[in-house]
Amino acid sequence: MGTDISGHVECRAWHLHEEGEDTVWRAAIDLFFLNITRNYDAFGCLFGVRNYANFRPLAADRGLPDDASETVRAELDRLAPWPDQAYATTWITWTEIKEADWDEPAEKADSRLHRYRQTPDGLRLTGKSAWNSDFARAVGLPAHVPGEVQEWPEGSEWLIGDTLYRSEKLRRRDAIPETSEWITVWTVMEALASQHGGDNVRLVVWFDN
């Protein structure tokens, strides 16, 4: 069963309140319109969900902001009867995203072996997996225990036929490169922040299976 992301970009605009009233957060745009790609490396890097790459998450398990927008509260209230449809709720501001060190490496090697195929043009990444039956047979691993995570020293390699299996450590920018689907989200947040300030723009998200 896969994991998907939902959420909203929220903005706290100082000019959208009556004099003497506190400012409130408003939902600016549903994440559905920007990016709902199932990218586990990004989920782990940002929010600690499906963190197979073993990043130090930027914003994990913060819960729902106390001052969340009415739109976000209403949506989560609607999903409340189904806990698997809205869990790991958290948030991150544009300031935090902007100040993140995108060259920061994961805390340890990826829990998945990276699989490459040898081609006339060189190695081509064909996938990542925590368990591969062909690899297991070739290196003499015992039967796989569901949920068990195998750790390999970073840089370990095994060439089996025309497939190279390699243990690698990712950097944040490997999880969310400049060509990533997340760039659309960053563009919207940056545009809002240019008007209202980075601390007044945030992304509130939750996950479902």
Helices and strands as residue ranges (DSSP letters): E 4-11, E 26-30, G 31-33, H 40-47, H 70-79, G 83-85, E 87-93, H 94-99, E 113-119, E 122-129, H 133-139, E 157-160, E 163-166, H 172-175, H 183-196, G 198-200, E 201-208
